[in-house]
Amino acid sequence: MKIGYARVSAPDQNLDRQIAALRAEKCDQVFREKASAKSIKNRPELEKAIDALGTDDELVIAEWDWATRSMMDGIHIMQRVAARQAGFKALDRPSLDLTTPIGRGFLVFLSALAEDELERINRRAEDGRKIARTKGVKFGPKPKLTDHQKAKALERLAAGESCREIGRDMGVSHSTISRLQKPVLQNAGEV
């Protein structure tokens, strides 16, 4: 029996191309998921696909780079498939014979390249964030209140109005208003 597996990392990405390749391969069952590869443990459909393998079955992966993002992850997948006495096929690597030690070695090498690519992507993203911080870019959600609104809310709090009343008037949650008090209270304790 042939068990197929297809994955993309984001909900807005499309699995159609991979599913078509697995159908052309005549897979008896196809497992698919949309999950990030940042965590190698958060791919339940891959786990189900491997668990469904019996002796002499074959795990068919549409695109190896989508199945794994690290060398150790690739090795782990191949070991689990081998432990079930099943075969393995990556459709995007047809020149590799994964039934031989050299073919499996090439697949491990490709996994290492995928891991290196992920590290480079993460490094470039972090470099971009550092540059943005030096330019004064603020990360996170946009503040719900302007500085002027914050000052007015603090004035109203000092006059004895409730957080709920002020929040209702300003169109924000009462907890947004109550958080404004904390810096004031902390500063008062430091004096």
N, C-alpha and C positions, 0 to 999 in steps of 0.2 A: 504494500500500500504506500502511496505517496502522500505525505503530509506537507502542505504548503504554508509558508509564513511570509507576511508582508507587513511593513511598518513605515509610518511617517511620523514626524515629531510634533506636528502642530495640527489642531483641529481643522484649520482651513486648508491644509494640504490634501492632495488627492491620491488615493490608492489605486485608481483605475488601471494605470500602466502596469503596476506590479501584479494586480489580480489577473489581468489579461495574460501576462506571461505565465503565471501559475496555471491558469486554465489551459493554455496551449501545451503546457507540460503534462496535462491530464492528471492533476492532483486530485485525489479522492476527497480530501478535506482541506480547507484553507482557513487558517487563523490569521486575523488581521487586527491591527491596533494603531491607535494614534496616541503615542506617548513619547515623552522626551527620553533621549538616551543618556542624559546626564546621570541618571541613576540606573545602574544595570539591574537593579532588583525590582524595578517598577515596570515590568513587562509581563503581565499575567498571561497574555495570549501566547507569547513565546514559550512560557512555562507549560501551558496546556498542550502546545504543539509537540514539545519534546516528550511530555508525559504520555501522549497518545501513540508514540512510536512503539512498535513491537519488533521482534527479531526479523531481520531482513527488510524492514520498512525503510523508507528514505525520507529524510527531512529535506525539503526543497525550499531554499530561500531565494526570493526574487532578486534582491540586491544585497550583497554582503555588507556594504557600508551602512545600510539601514538596520541591519540586524545587530551590529556590534559597534562600539565606539572605543574599545581598548583592546590591547593585545591579550591581556589576561581574560577579558570577557570572551574573546574569540576562542581561546584555548578551553575555557570552561564549557562553552557551548559544544565544542567538538568532543570533549571528554564525556559529557553527559550523553551525547548521541552514541558514541562508541560503547559506553557502558550499557546501553539498551540493545547493543548488537545491531544497530541500524546504520544505514548509509547516510551520506550527506551530499548535497549538491547545491551549488550557488549558480543561479542562472546567468548572472552577469560576469561570471568567470568560467566560461565553457572550456577554455584551454587547460584548466587545471583538473587533473584527475585526483579527486579527494580520497580515493581509496588507497593511495600510496603515501608513504611518509613524506616524500618530496612535495607532493601536492598539498598535503596538510601543512607542511612547513611554509609554503608560499602563502597559504591562507593566513597563517599566523603573522607573516610579514605584512600582509595587507591590513590586518587588524592593527598592527603597530603603526602603520602609516595613518590609519584613521584616527588613532589616539593622538598622534603627533599633530594632525590637522586640528583636532578639537582643542588641544593645548594652545596652538597658535591663534585660533579664533578667540579663545578666552583671554589670552594675553593682549591681543589687539583691542578687544573690548575694554579691558581694564585700563590700558594706555589711553584710550579715548575718554574714559570717565575721568582719569587724572587730569588730562588736558582741559576737559570741560570744567572741572572743579577750580582749576587755576584761573579760568576765565570768569569765575563767579556763577556758573550755572548751578542752580539749585535742583537737587534730585528729590523725588517723592511727589506726593500729591500737592496740588496748588493750595495755598492757604485759603481757608474758607472766609476769613475776615481780612479786610485791609487794615493797615496800621491805624488809620483814623477810626474805623469801627472798633478795633480793640481798645483804643483809648476811651471811646464813648462807653463801651461796655464796662470797663474798669471804673469809670466815674459813676455809672449807674449802680454797680455792685457796692461801691463805697457809700452810696446814698441809701443802701439797704434793699434794693430790688432783688428779686430772686433770679437765679440762673435760668429757670424755666421761662419766666416772663421776658427777660432780655433775649434769650434764644429765639423765642416765638416771634418777637418783634423784628429780629435781624435775619430770620429765616434759617437758623442753624440749630443744632441740637443743644440742649442745656449743658451737656458734657463739654462741648466746645467752649462755652462760656466759663464753665468751672475750671477748665485747664488754664485759663488766663490768670486765675488767682494764684496758682502754684508758684510762679516765679516771684510774685509780690510777697507771698508768705515766706518763701525761702530767703529772700533778701531781708525781710523783717527779722528773721531769726539770726541772721549773720551780724546784725548791728550790735 
